[in-house]
Amino acid sequence: MITDPIADFLTRIRNAQMAGHRIVEIPASNLKKRITEILYNQGYILKYKFEEDSKQGVIKIALKYDAATKEPAIKTLERISRPGLRQYASPTEFRRVKNGLGVAIVSTSKGVMTDKDAKAQNVGGEVLCYVY
C-alpha cells in the first residue's frame, strides 16, 4: 500500500530518468493526471497518454532528454508537502524556484496549477512539489 502517491509518482519519473528509459508507466489518478499535464505544458516531458485499460488506469509518460548530452529535461523533482508535514502558502508567500527557472506545483481550491498561475489568480494552497 502506498501512503504517498505523489511521492511515488515523482520517484518513478526520477528513477526512469536515472536508468535512461524513454517511457515510464504510472498508475493513474486525477491528481497525477493534472500534474502530468502541467509537466507537459511547462516543457519537461515530450508527451503523455492516459489509458483506461484496467480498473485504475495508467499514465504513460515519454520522458524528454537533451539530444546532444543525453541529459534529462527534469534536473530535480522535489516533494515539498508530505503526509507528515503539509506545506501551505498564500500567493504572496510563494518562493521562486531556481531563481524563476523552475516551477512549483500547487494544489488550490481552484484545482492543481503552477505557482505562477496561482499567483495570477490570487489563490494559495498546498505546495506539492518543485520541478526544475
C-alpha positions, 0 to 999 in steps of 0.5 A, a space after each residue: 500500500 502506498 501512503 504517498 502517491 505523489 511521492 511515488 509518482 515523482 520517484 518513478 519519473 526520477 528513477 526512469 530518468 536515472 536508468 535512461 528509459 524513454 517511457 515510464 508507466 504510472 498508475 493513474 489518478 486525477 491528481 497525477 493526471 493534472 500534474 502530468 499535464 502541467 509537466 507537459 505544458 511547462 516543457 519537461 516531458 515530450 508527451 503523455 497518454 492516459 489509458 483506461 485499460 484496467 480498473 485504475 488506469 495508467 499514465 504513460 509518460 515519454 520522458 524528454 532528454 537533451 539530444 546532444 548530452 543525453 541529459 534529462 529535461 527534469 534536473 530535480 523533482 522535489 516533494 515539498 508537502 508530505 503526509 507528515 508535514 503539509 506545506 501551505 502558502 498564500 500567493 504572496 508567500 510563494 518562493 521562486 524556484 531556481 531563481 524563476 527557472 523552475 516551477 512549483 506545483 500547487 494544489 488550490 481550491 481552484 484545482 492543481 496549477 503552477 505557482 505562477 498561475 496561482 499567483 495570477 489568480 490570487 489563490 494559495 494552497 498546498 505546495 506539492 512539489 518543485 520541478 526544475 
